Amino acid sequence: MTDAAELAARLRHVFWIGGGSGAGKSTVARRLADRYGWRLYATDDVMRDHADRATPEEAPFLHEFIAMDMDERWLNRSPEVMLETFHWFRGEGFGLIVEDLLRLPPERGVIVEGFRLLPHLVKPLLDAPRRAVWLLPTPDFRQAAIRSRSVPGEGFVWRTSDPARADRNLAERDRMFTTRLGEEAERLRLRTIDVDTTLTEDALTERVARAFRL
């Protein structure tokens, strides 16, 4: 079994951007990857692959979620229950992210982004705390970001019997998740950046670059 110190040494070329949904993680990671010639690893892009690879024993909450219909997922449970039982929020499949990263050539920098990067899971993999940052969106920022890229009638909430209520449940779940991320990062003395509607993409990118001491 590879210990944390060895993993941190093998992953010292990796930078991590976690945070709440709609915080600008993807945009910032893409900009930094282009600027510095890094490889971009977006955890959202591999969720389907990881869901296929994870066994029921390794990811019981994931397999329970897969078995639910859309109303069971987004309408029939409270936002609090949705928060506590959502598989990626519980760290299921995080080991598959690490496996993927270890397969990448270490000669080139890698920037990893996604809400699945929970502070308590990432910290043991850091050879220096400055290599990770969490973006914490305000509710107004998140809603503005979602509205700017959403199309009425598209998206999974529209596959429920009450899209408006599903959207409210999801927004509240994600608000609580963002709060949890901030508290956990603070407890572990990891860097966070608050993201509100006054912060431009350029300014946010520069703040992340400074956090990484680039």
DRENSEZA-704392 format. One record per residue: residue number from 1; x, y negated, z negated of N, C-alpha, C in turn. Coordinates in nm, 4 decimals. Each point is the difference from the previous one (the first is absolute). Example, Ala and Ser with C-alpha at 12.3 -4.5 7.8 and 13.67 -1.06 7.14 Angstrom:
<sites>
    nr     n.east    n.north       n.up    ca.east   ca.north      ca.up     c.east    c.north       c.up
     1     1.3190     0.5690    -0.7800    -0.0890    -0.1190     0.0000     0.0900    -0.1200     0.0000
     2    -0.0350    -0.1050     0.0720     0.0820    -0.1190    -0.0060    -0.0770    -0.1090    -0.0730
</sites>
This chain:
<sites>
    nr     n.east    n.north       n.up    ca.east   ca.north      ca.up     c.east    c.north       c.up
     1     0.0849     0.1198     0.0000    -0.0849    -0.1198     0.0000     0.0884    -0.1248     0.0000
     2    -0.0237    -0.0908     0.0961     0.0780    -0.1216     0.0081    -0.0414    -0.0940    -0.1116
     3     0.0975    -0.0510    -0.0774    -0.0370    -0.0888    -0.1093    -0.0147    -0.1427     0.0511
     4    -0.0543    -0.0885    -0.0871    -0.0319    -0.1357     0.0405     0.1241    -0.0777     0.0427
     5     0.1105     0.0186    -0.0695     0.1215    -0.0735     0.0335     0.0498     0.0364     0.1393
     6    -0.0058     0.1283     0.0321     0.0428     0.0418     0.1338    -0.0940    -0.0544     0.1064
     7    -0.1305     0.0029    -0.0267    -0.0962    -0.0548     0.0956     0.0228    -0.1494     0.0212
     8     0.0220    -0.0728    -0.1088     0.0252    -0.1434     0.0116     0.1238    -0.0263     0.0853
     9     0.1029     0.0818    -0.0160     0.1212    -0.0167     0.0795    -0.0272     0.0282     0.1480
    10    -0.0799     0.1017     0.0258    -0.0296     0.0364     0.1390    -0.0942    -0.1001     0.0664
    11    -0.0741    -0.0745    -0.0808    -0.0978    -0.0955     0.0535     0.0433    -0.1450    -0.0210
    12     0.1289    -0.0229    -0.0198     0.0458    -0.1365    -0.0286    -0.0124    -0.0925     0.1210
    13    -0.0227     0.0564     0.1178    -0.0195    -0.0817     0.1210    -0.1463    -0.0373     0.0213
    14    -0.0877     0.0357    -0.0945    -0.1437    -0.0211     0.0147    -0.0445    -0.1215    -0.0805
    15    -0.0872    -0.0811     0.0604    -0.0679    -0.1096    -0.0679    -0.1492     0.0332    -0.0061
    16    -0.0651    -0.0380    -0.1097    -0.1377     0.0414    -0.0259    -0.0899    -0.1216    -0.0174
    17    -0.1128    -0.0035     0.0719    -0.1014    -0.1039    -0.0180    -0.1325     0.0683    -0.0324
    18    -0.0399    -0.0071    -0.1267    -0.1294     0.0511    -0.0403    -0.0964    -0.1141    -0.0238
    19    -0.1186     0.0330    -0.0485    -0.0947    -0.1057    -0.0331    -0.1425     0.0359     0.0332
    20    -0.0885    -0.0943    -0.0269    -0.1417     0.0203     0.0230    -0.0359    -0.0047     0.1473
    21    -0.1195     0.0485     0.0294    -0.0491     0.0003     0.1375    -0.0192    -0.1424     0.0499
    22     0.0391    -0.0251     0.1255    -0.0186    -0.1308     0.0594     0.0958    -0.1058    -0.0481
    23     0.1156     0.0410    -0.0530     0.0948    -0.0969    -0.0568     0.1031    -0.0506     0.0991
    24     0.0036     0.0563     0.1205     0.1008    -0.0405     0.0976     0.1226     0.0888     0.0042
    25    -0.0087     0.1183    -0.0605     0.1155     0.0910    -0.0052     0.0479     0.0382     0.1399
    26    -0.0945     0.0367     0.0858     0.0370     0.0462     0.1338     0.0661    -0.1099     0.0805
    27    -0.0556    -0.1197    -0.0069     0.0546    -0.1128     0.0753     0.1419    -0.0328    -0.0448
    28     0.0184    -0.0095    -0.1303     0.1324    -0.0343    -0.0530     0.1009     0.1103     0.0327
    29    -0.0390     0.1244    -0.0182     0.0923     0.1108     0.0276     0.0402     0.0019     0.1475
    30    -0.0953    -0.0224     0.0884     0.0308    -0.0017     0.1432     0.0945    -0.1141     0.0343
    31    -0.0243    -0.1170    -0.0581     0.0880    -0.1140     0.0271     0.1419     0.0251    -0.0484
    32     0.0135     0.0563    -0.1203     0.1336     0.0262    -0.0526     0.0694     0.1109     0.0780
    33    -0.0758     0.1010     0.0411     0.0592     0.1066     0.0802     0.0549    -0.0558     0.1310
    34    -0.0773    -0.0880     0.0638     0.0461    -0.0606     0.1253     0.1222    -0.0892    -0.0236
    35    -0.0019    -0.0740    -0.1105     0.1090    -0.0953    -0.0272     0.1323     0.0716    -0.0262
    36    -0.0052     0.1106    -0.0756     0.1238     0.0647    -0.0444     0.0300     0.1314     0.0722
    37    -0.0848     0.0363     0.0949     0.0238     0.1234     0.0746    -0.0261     0.1253    -0.0805
    38    -0.0894    -0.0084    -0.0982    -0.0326     0.1150    -0.0827    -0.1060     0.0874     0.0668
    39    -0.0053     0.1221    -0.0453    -0.1106     0.0880     0.0365    -0.1193    -0.0329    -0.0897
    40    -0.1199    -0.0031     0.0570    -0.1217    -0.0268    -0.0761    -0.0728     0.1311    -0.0269
    41    -0.0314     0.0245    -0.1268    -0.0785     0.1175    -0.0392    -0.1255    -0.0517    -0.0692
    42    -0.1135     0.0104     0.0689    -0.1288    -0.0447    -0.0540    -0.0738     0.1203    -0.0574
    43    -0.0237    -0.0016    -0.1281    -0.0612     0.1177    -0.0638    -0.1435     0.0223     0.0474
    44    -0.0698    -0.1056     0.0420    -0.1354     0.0195     0.0536     0.0024     0.0902     0.1236
    45     0.1065    -0.0131     0.0811     0.0060     0.0735     0.1261     0.0152     0.1508    -0.0198
    46     0.0466     0.0419    -0.1173     0.0241     0.1428    -0.0222    -0.1015     0.0612    -0.0967
    47    -0.1059    -0.0747    -0.0348    -0.0967     0.0550    -0.0949    -0.0679     0.1259     0.0529
    48    -0.0385     0.0004     0.1264    -0.0656     0.1193     0.0553     0.0946     0.1194    -0.0014
    49     0.1239    -0.0230     0.0407     0.0994     0.1083    -0.0019     0.0203     0.0512    -0.1420
    50     0.0096    -0.0898    -0.0968     0.0205     0.0414    -0.1381    -0.1214     0.0724    -0.0558
    51    -0.1191    -0.0435     0.0404    -0.1209     0.0699    -0.0443    -0.0011     0.1428     0.0532
    52     0.0500     0.0192     0.1222     0.0060     0.1351     0.0571     0.1059     0.0855    -0.0691
    53     0.1087    -0.0629    -0.0439     0.1114     0.0733    -0.0600    -0.0225     0.0333    -0.1472
    54    -0.0806    -0.0796    -0.0697    -0.0179     0.0174    -0.1442    -0.0988     0.1131    -0.0290
    55     0.0394     0.0919    -0.0850    -0.0871     0.1115    -0.0361    -0.0983    -0.0436    -0.1090
    56    -0.1102     0.0751    -0.0173    -0.0939    -0.0319    -0.1089     0.0660     0.0009    -0.1373
    57     0.0997     0.0841    -0.0193     0.0709     0.0049    -0.1281     0.0838    -0.1253    -0.0205
    58     0.0595    -0.0496     0.1071     0.0840    -0.1202    -0.0091    -0.0830    -0.1283    -0.0072
    59    -0.1176     0.0008     0.0628    -0.0804    -0.1221     0.0119    -0.1483     0.0309    -0.0204
    60    -0.0393     0.0341    -0.1228    -0.1413     0.0360    -0.0225    -0.0965    -0.1145     0.0236
    61     0.0375    -0.1236    -0.0354    -0.0908    -0.1123     0.0214    -0.0183    -0.0288     0.1491
    62     0.1057     0.0177     0.0771    -0.0095    -0.0166     0.1444    -0.1011     0.0971     0.0589
    63     0.0081     0.1256    -0.0383    -0.0887     0.1001     0.0592    -0.1434    -0.0169    -0.0481
    64    -0.0199    -0.0500    -0.1203    -0.1350    -0.0341    -0.0437    -0.0552    -0.1146     0.0844
    65     0.0824    -0.0981     0.0273    -0.0406    -0.1151     0.0809    -0.0372     0.0446     0.1414
    66     0.0816     0.0862     0.0585    -0.0260     0.0474     0.1359    -0.1362     0.0693     0.0080
    67    -0.0383     0.0708    -0.1069    -0.1261     0.0750     0.0004    -0.1227    -0.0898    -0.0149
    68     0.0162    -0.1264    -0.0399    -0.1140    -0.0898    -0.0209    -0.0490    -0.0589     0.1327
    69    -0.1308    -0.0340     0.0037    -0.0487    -0.0795     0.1124     0.0255    -0.1476    -0.0288
    70    -0.0294    -0.0864     0.0951     0.0364    -0.1413    -0.0132    -0.0740    -0.0683    -0.1151
    71    -0.1262     0.0343    -0.0231    -0.0719    -0.0603    -0.1127     0.0568     0.0463    -0.1331
    72     0.0418     0.1262    -0.0069     0.0614     0.0488    -0.1240     0.1312    -0.0728    -0.0263
    73     0.0722    -0.0321     0.1036     0.1287    -0.0681    -0.0176    -0.0169    -0.1451    -0.0426
    74    -0.0939    -0.0717     0.0623     0.0001    -0.1456    -0.0102    -0.1254    -0.0609    -0.0616
    75    -0.1055     0.0797    -0.0226    -0.1243    -0.0547    -0.0544    -0.0422     0.0618    -0.1321
    76     0.0121     0.1301    -0.0116    -0.0598     0.0719    -0.1125     0.0869     0.0029    -0.1251
    77     0.1170    -0.0616     0.0054     0.0899    -0.0039    -0.1149     0.0333    -0.1458    -0.0303
    78     0.0240    -0.0292    -0.1246     0.0341    -0.1366    -0.0378     0.1417    -0.0333     0.0485
    79     0.0298    -0.1300     0.0153     0.1370    -0.0382     0.0356     0.1032     0.0530    -0.0995
    80    -0.0374     0.0087    -0.1280     0.0924     0.0524    -0.1009     0.0337     0.1466     0.0266
    81    -0.1024     0.0790     0.0331     0.0242     0.1417     0.0311     0.0779     0.0121     0.1303
    82    -0.0336    -0.0836     0.0981     0.0734     0.0012     0.1261     0.1484    -0.0282    -0.0229
    83     0.0281    -0.0948    -0.0896     0.1389    -0.0344    -0.0316     0.0733     0.1182    -0.0625
    84    -0.0622     0.0618    -0.0983     0.0673     0.1052    -0.0775     0.0164     0.1296     0.0778
    85    -0.0829     0.0223     0.1018     0.0027     0.1287     0.0696     0.0576    -0.0084     0.1412
    86     0.0353    -0.1208     0.0465     0.0533    -0.0092     0.1358     0.1399     0.0606     0.0041
    87     0.0168     0.0967     0.0844     0.1197     0.0851     0.0006     0.1302    -0.0779     0.0171
    88     0.0020    -0.0964     0.0951     0.1259    -0.0726     0.0223     0.0325    -0.0887    -0.1190
    89    -0.1036    -0.0517    -0.0701     0.0258    -0.0812    -0.1194     0.0560     0.0842    -0.1140
    90    -0.0207     0.1292     0.0049     0.0525     0.0893    -0.1039     0.1383     0.0546     0.0358
    91     0.0522    -0.0405     0.1133     0.1344     0.0415     0.0399     0.0054     0.1295     0.0770
    92    -0.1168     0.0584     0.0316     0.0027     0.1236     0.0778     0.0596    -0.0282     0.1381
    93     0.0879     0.0871     0.0440     0.0640    -0.0162     0.1297     0.1223    -0.0895     0.0000
    94     0.0344    -0.0609    -0.1136     0.1173    -0.0875    -0.0009     0.1272     0.0788     0.0302
    95     0.0069     0.1227    -0.0473     0.1168     0.0824     0.0288     0.0214     0.0211     0.1487
    96    -0.1085    -0.0023     0.0773     0.0125     0.0158     0.1457     0.0613    -0.1247     0.0626
    97    -0.0278    -0.1180    -0.0573     0.0677    -0.1219     0.0460     0.1503     0.0141    -0.0207
    98     0.0388     0.0461    -0.1179     0.1422     0.0166    -0.0299     0.0632     0.1017     0.0949
    99    -0.0688     0.1110     0.0243     0.0517     0.1006     0.0938     0.0246    -0.0616     0.1371
   100    -0.0959    -0.0799     0.0486     0.0163    -0.0633     0.1307     0.1212    -0.0932     0.0015
   101     0.0146    -0.0795    -0.1068     0.1117    -0.0946    -0.0038     0.1346     0.0705    -0.0028
   102     0.0065     0.1104    -0.0700     0.1264     0.0736    -0.0085     0.0402     0.0614     0.1333
   103    -0.0958     0.0168     0.0899     0.0303     0.0557     0.1320     0.0534    -0.1052     0.0965
   104    -0.0163    -0.1282    -0.0339     0.0449    -0.1056     0.0903     0.1506    -0.0211    -0.0133
   105     0.0679    -0.0324     0.1101     0.1443    -0.0246    -0.0071     0.0302    -0.1165    -0.0950
   106     0.0956     0.0168    -0.0904     0.0288    -0.1045    -0.0992     0.0840    -0.1150     0.0531
   107     0.0454     0.0098     0.1246     0.0873    -0.1047     0.0521    -0.0753    -0.1291     0.0291
   108    -0.1311     0.0067     0.0056    -0.0818    -0.1162     0.0352    -0.0948    -0.0312    -0.1155
   109    -0.0158    -0.1279    -0.0315    -0.0907    -0.0380    -0.1060    -0.1439     0.0379     0.0312
   110    -0.0762     0.0249    -0.1033    -0.1414     0.0360     0.0135    -0.0808    -0.0914    -0.0912
   111    -0.1114    -0.0501     0.0509    -0.0929    -0.0729    -0.0845    -0.1314     0.0771    -0.0036
   112    -0.0437     0.0314    -0.1204    -0.1203     0.0803    -0.0233    -0.1073    -0.0930    -0.0541
   113    -0.1228     0.0125     0.0517    -0.1061    -0.0857    -0.0512    -0.1292     0.0800    -0.0141
   114    -0.0803    -0.0418    -0.0993    -0.1307     0.0613    -0.0166    -0.0474    -0.0045    -0.1438
   115    -0.1305     0.0107    -0.0164    -0.0567    -0.0036    -0.1351     0.0317     0.1258    -0.0786
   116     0.0439     0.1056     0.0676     0.0312     0.1267    -0.0677     0.1294    -0.0064    -0.0815
   117     0.0744    -0.1082     0.0123     0.1277    -0.0129    -0.0710    -0.0264    -0.0508    -0.1411
   118    -0.0333     0.0891    -0.0897    -0.0315    -0.0369    -0.1373     0.1292    -0.0301    -0.0761
   119     0.0016    -0.1041    -0.0807     0.1250    -0.0403    -0.0671     0.0660     0.1118    -0.0797
   120    -0.0779     0.0793    -0.0744     0.0624     0.1017    -0.0841     0.0582     0.1138     0.0823
   121    -0.0450     0.0155     0.1246     0.0569     0.1030     0.0871     0.1228    -0.0507     0.0748
   122    -0.0007    -0.1281     0.0334     0.1112    -0.0570     0.0760     0.1206    -0.0286    -0.0889
   123    -0.0225    -0.0459    -0.1218     0.1125    -0.0454    -0.0834     0.1114     0.1047    -0.0146
   124    -0.0296     0.1289    -0.0226     0.1110     0.0961    -0.0138     0.0827     0.0170     0.1276
   125    -0.0518    -0.0483     0.1135     0.0694     0.0163     0.1277     0.0842    -0.1214     0.0371
   126     0.0020    -0.1014    -0.0863     0.0707    -0.1237     0.0307     0.1415     0.0022    -0.0559
   127     0.0975    -0.0266     0.0851     0.1356    -0.0173    -0.0529     0.0187    -0.1403    -0.0539
   128    -0.0931    -0.0918     0.0345    -0.0017    -0.1363    -0.0549    -0.1436    -0.0499     0.0062
   129    -0.0482    -0.0639    -0.1063    -0.1393    -0.0466    -0.0011    -0.0342    -0.0954     0.1129
   130     0.0979    -0.0738     0.0514    -0.0272    -0.1000     0.1030    -0.0438     0.0631     0.1321
   131     0.0099     0.1288     0.0134    -0.0367     0.0649     0.1265    -0.1496     0.0299     0.0106
   132    -0.0797    -0.0466    -0.0952    -0.1446     0.0244     0.0049    -0.0753    -0.1246    -0.0449
   133    -0.1154    -0.0223     0.0613    -0.0862    -0.1110    -0.0383    -0.1447     0.0409     0.0244
   134    -0.0900    -0.0526    -0.0823    -0.1434     0.0284     0.0138    -0.0739    -0.1304     0.0266
   135    -0.0815    -0.0012     0.1049    -0.0782    -0.1167     0.0375    -0.1398     0.0137    -0.0596
   136    -0.0411    -0.1004    -0.0760    -0.1268     0.0052    -0.0726    -0.0943    -0.1054     0.0558
   137    -0.0957     0.0398     0.0854    -0.0893    -0.0984     0.0612    -0.1104    -0.0445    -0.0952
   138    -0.0357    -0.1286     0.0078    -0.1189    -0.0450    -0.0692    -0.1213     0.0561     0.0749
   139    -0.1157     0.0123    -0.0659    -0.1201     0.0477     0.0714    -0.0326    -0.0852     0.1220
   140     0.0164    -0.1337    -0.0107    -0.0289    -0.0875     0.1143     0.0933     0.0291     0.1170
   141     0.1278     0.0227    -0.0308     0.0956     0.0287     0.1070    -0.0341     0.1323     0.0679
   142    -0.0298     0.0998    -0.0815    -0.0315     0.1306     0.0579    -0.1234    -0.0075     0.0886
   143    -0.1057    -0.0684    -0.0470    -0.1210    -0.0104     0.0805     0.0253    -0.0763     0.1291
   144     0.0795    -0.1053    -0.0070     0.0330    -0.0760     0.1211     0.0777     0.0863     0.0983
   145     0.0936     0.0796    -0.0506     0.0793     0.0868     0.0871    -0.0870     0.1056     0.0658
   146    -0.0920     0.0575    -0.0770    -0.0872     0.1039     0.0546    -0.0945    -0.0586     0.1038
   147    -0.0579    -0.1183    -0.0299    -0.0920    -0.0626     0.0955     0.0696    -0.0332     0.1312
   148     0.1271    -0.0381    -0.0088     0.0706    -0.0413     0.1211     0.0250     0.1150     0.0959
   149    -0.0002     0.1233    -0.0505     0.0289     0.1134     0.0887    -0.1137     0.1008     0.0099
   150    -0.1141    -0.0311    -0.0617    -0.1120     0.0939     0.0034    -0.0940    -0.0317     0.1156
   151    -0.0671     0.1039     0.0491    -0.0997    -0.0121     0.1064    -0.1308     0.0549    -0.0546
   152    -0.1080    -0.0799    -0.0005    -0.1282     0.0496    -0.0522    -0.0408     0.1313     0.0654
   153    -0.0393     0.0937    -0.0837    -0.0416     0.1306     0.0505     0.1120     0.1017     0.0076
   154     0.1250    -0.0445    -0.0188     0.1136     0.0914     0.0029     0.0592     0.0140    -0.1394
   155     0.0652     0.1113    -0.0253     0.0585     0.0270    -0.1308    -0.0838     0.1011    -0.0765
   156     0.0643     0.0648    -0.0979    -0.0663     0.1123    -0.0661    -0.1202    -0.0411    -0.0837
   157    -0.0049    -0.1238    -0.0525    -0.1159    -0.0386    -0.0813    -0.1275     0.0013     0.0827
   158     0.0109    -0.0194     0.1313    -0.1175     0.0010     0.0865    -0.0518     0.1410     0.0235
   159     0.0728     0.0984    -0.0460    -0.0472     0.1389     0.0111    -0.0732     0.0441    -0.1265
   160    -0.0217    -0.0928    -0.0930    -0.0820     0.0268    -0.1182    -0.1424    -0.0489     0.0261
   161    -0.0912     0.0333    -0.0916    -0.1390    -0.0447     0.0157    -0.0211    -0.1431    -0.0461
   162     0.0989    -0.0600    -0.0646    -0.0107    -0.1385    -0.0480     0.1375    -0.0654     0.0091
   163     0.0392    -0.0462     0.1206     0.1347    -0.0548     0.0186     0.0324    -0.1169    -0.0920
   164    -0.0987    -0.0861    -0.0285     0.0275    -0.1163    -0.0843     0.0381     0.0426    -0.1411
   165    -0.0741     0.0952    -0.0560     0.0321     0.0466    -0.1357     0.1316     0.0771    -0.0002
   166     0.0246     0.0782     0.1032     0.1269     0.0725     0.0090     0.1166    -0.0979     0.0034
   167    -0.0169    -0.1096     0.0732     0.1056    -0.1007     0.0081     0.0238    -0.0652    -0.1356
   168    -0.1080    -0.0268    -0.0756     0.0157    -0.0589    -0.1337     0.0709     0.0976    -0.0939
   169    -0.0390     0.1278     0.0063     0.0661     0.1009    -0.0837     0.1492     0.0081     0.0315
   170     0.0307    -0.0004     0.1284     0.1401     0.0097     0.0418     0.0789    -0.1220    -0.0453
   171    -0.0610    -0.1179     0.0130     0.0687    -0.1229    -0.0412     0.0296     0.0007    -0.1496
   172    -0.0962     0.0466    -0.0801     0.0221     0.0040    -0.1441     0.1040     0.1055    -0.0365
   173    -0.0062     0.1151     0.0647     0.1022     0.1032    -0.0253     0.1389    -0.0530     0.0311
   174     0.0140    -0.0676     0.1128     0.1312    -0.0506     0.0387     0.0460    -0.1147    -0.0895
   175    -0.0945    -0.0806    -0.0488     0.0379    -0.1047    -0.0952     0.0596     0.0624    -0.1256
   176    -0.0654     0.1043    -0.0525     0.0502     0.0668    -0.1199     0.1338     0.0679     0.0271
   177     0.0160     0.0561     0.1191     0.1263     0.0642     0.0346     0.1137    -0.1018     0.0039
   178    -0.0264    -0.1170     0.0580     0.1015    -0.1046     0.0050     0.0395    -0.0442    -0.1404
   179    -0.0994    -0.0152    -0.0878     0.0299    -0.0355    -0.1393     0.0869     0.1056    -0.0649
   180    -0.0317     0.1251     0.0236     0.0786     0.1101    -0.0576     0.1433    -0.0025     0.0519
   181     0.0167    -0.0246     0.1295     0.1350    -0.0073     0.0563     0.0818    -0.1091    -0.0679
   182    -0.0622    -0.1169    -0.0175     0.0715    -0.1109    -0.0630     0.0419     0.0323    -0.1416
   183    -0.0899     0.0608    -0.0772     0.0322     0.0348    -0.1385     0.1094     0.1057    -0.0066
   184    -0.0065     0.0967     0.0903     0.1003     0.1065    -0.0014     0.1368    -0.0529     0.0416
   185     0.0026    -0.0827     0.1034     0.1273    -0.0570     0.0440     0.0608    -0.0877    -0.1083
   186    -0.0829    -0.0781    -0.0678     0.0516    -0.0840    -0.1082     0.0574     0.0845    -0.1131
   187    -0.0697     0.1070    -0.0345     0.0476     0.0874    -0.1073     0.1339     0.0636     0.0357
   188     0.0178     0.0319     0.1275     0.1228     0.0645     0.0457     0.1064    -0.1004     0.0446
   189    -0.0305    -0.1286    -0.0146     0.0925    -0.1079     0.0357     0.0388     0.0056     0.1476
   190    -0.1023     0.0167     0.0831     0.0182    -0.0002     0.1437    -0.0617    -0.1270     0.0580
   191     0.0490    -0.0421     0.1144    -0.0361    -0.1301     0.0575    -0.1387     0.0050     0.0647
   192    -0.0801    -0.1030    -0.0233    -0.1281    -0.0179     0.0679    -0.0047    -0.1406     0.0596
   193    -0.0849    -0.0143     0.1021    -0.0259    -0.1307     0.0608    -0.1512    -0.0154     0.0124
   194    -0.0544    -0.1054    -0.0575    -0.1425    -0.0292     0.0143    -0.0242    -0.0615     0.1374
   195    -0.1015     0.0513     0.0688    -0.0294    -0.0446     0.1366    -0.1386    -0.0628     0.0012
   196    -0.0060    -0.1301     0.0301    -0.1291    -0.0675     0.0090    -0.0137    -0.0675     0.1355
   197    -0.1114    -0.0672     0.0211    -0.0304    -0.0539     0.1322     0.0876    -0.1195     0.0377
   198     0.0778    -0.0535    -0.0937     0.0893    -0.1116     0.0329     0.1337     0.0477     0.0559
   199     0.0258     0.1291    -0.0063     0.1302     0.0545     0.0399    -0.0052     0.0453     0.1453
   200     0.0832    -0.0586     0.0840     0.0046     0.0392     0.1405     0.0788     0.1300     0.0162
   201    -0.0150     0.0626     0.1173     0.0761     0.1219     0.0283     0.1498    -0.0277    -0.0019
   202     0.0403    -0.1123     0.0547     0.1424    -0.0364    -0.0009     0.0514    -0.0146    -0.1431
   203    -0.0768    -0.0704    -0.0827     0.0439    -0.0238    -0.1373     0.0053     0.1303    -0.0783
   204    -0.0995     0.0868     0.0204    -0.0005     0.1283    -0.0711     0.1187     0.0855     0.0424
   205     0.0288     0.0010     0.1295     0.1151     0.0772     0.0486     0.1291    -0.0490    -0.0636
   206     0.0156    -0.1302    -0.0102     0.1215    -0.0547    -0.0599     0.0072     0.0315    -0.1491
   207    -0.1133    -0.0009    -0.0688     0.0019     0.0330    -0.1433     0.0394     0.1459    -0.0209
   208    -0.0472     0.0877     0.0859     0.0385     0.1410    -0.0121     0.1487     0.0168     0.0313
   209     0.0468    -0.0683     0.1034     0.1432     0.0078     0.0358     0.0862    -0.0469    -0.1171
   210    -0.0421    -0.1070    -0.0679     0.0759    -0.0484    -0.1155    -0.0063     0.0999    -0.1142
   211    -0.1165     0.0637    -0.0178    -0.0118     0.1003    -0.1046     0.0964     0.1161     0.0229
   212     0.0181     0.0350     0.1275     0.0952     0.1049     0.0365     0.1451    -0.0491     0.0000
   213     0.0189    -0.1309    -0.0188     0.1324    -0.0644     0.0036     0.0685     0.0221     0.1343
   214    -0.0752    -0.0218     0.1054     0.0537     0.0185     0.1345     0.0656    -0.1288     0.0477
</sites>
